[in-house]
Amino acid sequence: MLRLVLCNCSPGESASLAQALVEEKLAACVNVLPAVTSYYVWQGEFHQDPEHTLLIKTTAERYPALKARIEELHSYTTPEIVAFDSVDVLDRYAAWAVEQTRAS
């Protein structure tokens, strides 16, 4: 089963985070959506910050390692890591994603 993982990060770290996840075979693909503005309350203070959104495609099998690696690499104390299980995926794409994330 494929998982789509949503993760926001600072603009300065999106490329290195995406590259590390793909090169380490934790993700088949990462899309970086720039120019996102996040509004939230953190430690009692309102924030409005520029971020990049990462759309990370991985497998259910690789997800625990991917999650741990994001926590390791991410600059935030509490990174946003939200995973969604796939409902329907093109078979050829799913096969490609599984192949790309197969641990060496």
WOJO-V723429 format. One record per backbone hydrogen bond with DSSP energy under -0.5 kcal/mol. CO is the residue of the C=O (numbers start at 0). NH is the residue of the N-H. E is the energy in kcal/mol with one decimal. If there is no record, write none. Layout:
co;nh;e
CO;NH;E
CO;NH;E
//
This chain:
co;nh;e
0;59;-2.5
1;85;-2.4
2;4;-0.5
2;57;-2.5
3;83;-2.6
4;55;-3.0
5;81;-2.1
6;53;-3.3
7;79;-0.5
8;51;-2.8
9;12;-1.8
9;13;-0.9
12;16;-2.3
13;17;-2.6
14;18;-2.6
15;19;-2.2
16;20;-2.1
17;21;-1.9
18;22;-3.0
19;23;-2.1
20;25;-2.3
20;26;-1.7
21;24;-1.7
28;56;-2.8
30;32;-0.6
30;54;-2.6
31;33;-0.8
32;52;-2.4
35;37;-0.5
35;50;-3.3
37;48;-2.4
39;41;-0.5
39;46;-3.2
41;44;-1.7
44;41;-2.8
46;39;-2.0
48;37;-3.0
50;35;-2.3
51;8;-2.2
51;53;-0.5
52;32;-3.2
52;54;-0.5
53;6;-1.8
53;55;-0.7
54;30;-2.5
55;4;-3.1
55;57;-0.6
56;27;-2.8
56;28;-1.0
57;2;-3.1
58;62;-1.4
59;63;-0.6
61;65;-2.4
62;66;-3.1
63;67;-2.1
64;68;-2.2
65;69;-2.6
66;70;-2.2
67;71;-1.8
68;72;-2.6
69;73;-2.8
75;78;-0.5
78;80;-0.7
81;5;-3.1
83;3;-2.6
89;93;-2.6
90;94;-2.5
91;95;-2.0
92;96;-2.7
93;97;-2.4
94;98;-2.1
95;99;-2.5
96;100;-1.4
98;101;-0.8
//
